Amino acid sequence: MTPSAYYQDKVCIVTGANSGIGYALSAELLRRGAIVYMAGRNKAKVEEAIRNLADGKDRARPLIVEVTDRAQVTKAIEDTAKEAGRIDLLFNNAGIGGTIQYEKVTIEDWKTIIDTNLWSVIYGVHAAIPIMLKQGSGHIVNTSSVAGIVPLPYQALYATTKFGVTGMTESLRFEFMDRGLHFSTICPAN
């Protein structure tokens, strides 16, 4: 099976899909024939991202969700599964970065980055696993970072969240490997 054939008609959710890695990922999945629910918190930006696609606009669906809100994430994933009949791949990609000198970090900075980069992934995984177990298959891909493997100065906050994503994903990969679910971590670097 060619890589393109693998993705043909697969139902995918991509968070953070209106820009950056999420947009590029959505565009490539659509090019390969997938049905992509492009998730983001800003309806206008998600709809603009879909309009700007070169291929597959007819298979792109807007999914408006604030990934730091557990109830919204759960509802978005459950509603997508009901509408599409299944979820083949969930790409937990939404996130924020940042480099900051630790003495300047506030507790609010910690809360914002942990909610966005770690809790959002936990919410997505928590909502998708029961659906995927029921359907007998599924693949969850979580975007981490090279900072989730090798920490760098001035990235204590970011590295903390990305180590969490990497650790959780790798643990779940082993836990569910014999139950039809797959887990992968993407660790991009600048």
C-alpha positions in Angstrom: 0.0 0.0 0.0 1.4 3.4 -0.9 1.4 6.2 1.7 -1.3 8.0 -0.3 -3.5 5.0 -0.4 -3.2 4.5 3.3 -4.8 7.9 4.0 -7.5 7.6 1.4 -10.9 8.3 3.1 -9.4 8.2 6.6 -11.2 10.5 9.0 -8.6 12.8 10.7 -8.8 15.6 13.3 -6.0 18.1 13.3 -5.8 20.6 16.1 -4.0 23.9 15.5 -4.9 23.4 11.8 -5.3 27.0 10.7 -1.5 27.7 10.6 2.0 26.3 10.8 2.5 22.6 11.2 -1.2 21.9 11.6 -2.1 23.7 8.3 0.7 21.9 6.4 -0.3 18.6 7.9 -4.0 19.2 7.0 -3.0 20.1 3.4 -0.9 17.0 3.0 -3.5 14.7 4.4 -6.1 16.2 2.1 -3.7 15.8 -0.9 -3.5 12.1 0.0 -7.3 11.7 0.1 -8.2 12.0 3.8 -11.2 13.7 5.2 -9.8 16.3 7.6 -11.6 18.1 10.4 -9.4 21.2 10.7 -9.7 22.3 14.3 -9.0 25.7 15.7 -10.5 28.2 18.2 -11.1 31.0 15.7 -13.8 30.2 13.2 -12.8 32.9 10.7 -9.2 31.7 10.7 -10.2 28.1 10.2 -12.5 28.9 7.4 -9.9 31.1 5.8 -7.3 28.2 6.0 -9.8 25.9 4.3 -10.4 28.5 1.5 -6.6 28.8 1.0 -6.1 25.0 0.5 -4.9 24.0 -3.0 -6.3 20.4 -2.9 -9.1 18.7 -1.1 -11.3 21.6 0.0 -14.3 19.4 -0.4 -13.0 17.0 2.2 -12.0 19.6 4.7 -14.4 20.4 7.6 -14.1 23.2 10.0 -14.1 22.2 13.7 -14.2 25.1 16.1 -12.8 24.2 19.5 -10.9 25.8 22.3 -8.4 23.0 23.1 -7.8 24.3 26.7 -11.5 23.6 27.5 -12.0 19.9 28.3 -15.7 19.9 27.6 -15.2 21.5 24.2 -12.5 19.0 23.2 -14.6 16.1 24.3 -17.7 17.4 22.5 -15.7 18.1 19.3 -14.2 14.6 19.2 -17.5 12.9 20.1 -19.5 15.0 17.5 -16.9 14.2 14.8 -17.1 10.5 15.5 -20.9 10.6 15.3 -20.9 12.7 12.1 -18.1 10.8 10.3 -18.9 7.4 11.7 -15.4 7.0 13.1 -12.1 8.7 13.9 -9.0 7.1 12.2 -6.4 9.6 13.2 -6.2 12.3 15.9 -3.4 14.8 15.5 -3.0 16.8 18.8 -1.0 19.5 17.3 -2.2 22.8 18.8 0.4 24.5 21.0 2.4 27.5 21.8 6.1 28.1 22.2 8.3 30.6 23.8 11.7 31.4 25.2 11.8 33.3 28.4 14.3 33.9 31.2 13.1 31.9 34.2 13.2 34.9 36.6 10.6 36.6 34.4 8.2 33.7 34.4 4.9 34.1 36.2 2.5 31.5 37.5 0.1 32.6 34.8 2.8 31.9 32.2 3.0 28.3 33.6 -0.8 27.9 33.5 -1.1 29.1 30.0 1.6 26.9 28.5 0.6 23.8 30.5 -3.1 24.3 29.5 -2.3 24.7 25.8 0.6 22.3 25.3 -0.1 19.5 27.8 -3.7 19.5 29.1 -5.1 20.0 25.5 -3.3 16.8 24.5 -4.5 14.9 27.6 -8.1 16.1 26.8 -7.9 14.9 23.2 -6.4 11.5 24.1 -8.9 11.0 26.9 -11.8 11.7 24.6 -10.5 9.7 21.6 -9.3 6.4 23.3 -12.8 5.1 24.2 -14.1 5.8 20.6 -11.1 4.2 19.0 -11.2 1.1 21.3 -14.9 0.7 20.5 -14.1 0.9 16.7 -11.1 -1.5 17.2 -8.5 0.8 15.7 -7.1 4.3 15.7 -3.9 6.3 15.7 -3.2 9.3 17.9 -0.3 11.5 16.9 0.9 14.1 19.4 3.1 17.0 18.5 5.9 17.4 21.0 9.3 19.0 20.1 13.0 18.3 20.2 12.7 20.3 23.5 10.7 17.3 24.7 13.8 15.2 24.4 16.7 17.6 24.8 16.0 20.7 27.0 17.5 24.0 26.1 18.2 27.1 28.2 15.3 29.6 28.6 12.8 26.9 27.7 11.9 25.5 31.1 8.2 26.0 30.6 8.1 24.8 27.0 10.4 21.8 27.7 8.3 20.8 30.7 5.1 20.5 28.6 6.9 18.8 25.7 8.6 16.2 28.0 5.1 15.5 29.3 3.6 15.0 25.9 6.5 12.7 24.8 6.4 10.6 28.0 2.6 10.2 27.9 2.6 9.3 24.2 5.4 6.7 24.5 3.8 5.1 27.6 0.4 4.8 25.8 2.1 3.4 22.7 3.2 0.4 24.8 0.0 0.2 26.8 -2.3 -0.1 23.8 0.0 -1.8 21.2 -2.0 -5.1 21.5 -5.4 -3.4 21.5 -5.5 -1.9 18.0 -4.5 1.6 18.9 -1.3 3.3 17.8 0.5 6.3 19.3 3.2 8.5 17.7 5.1 11.5 18.8 6.3 14.2 16.3 9.3 16.1 17.6 10.0 19.0 15.2 13.0 21.3 15.7 13.7 24.7 14.4 
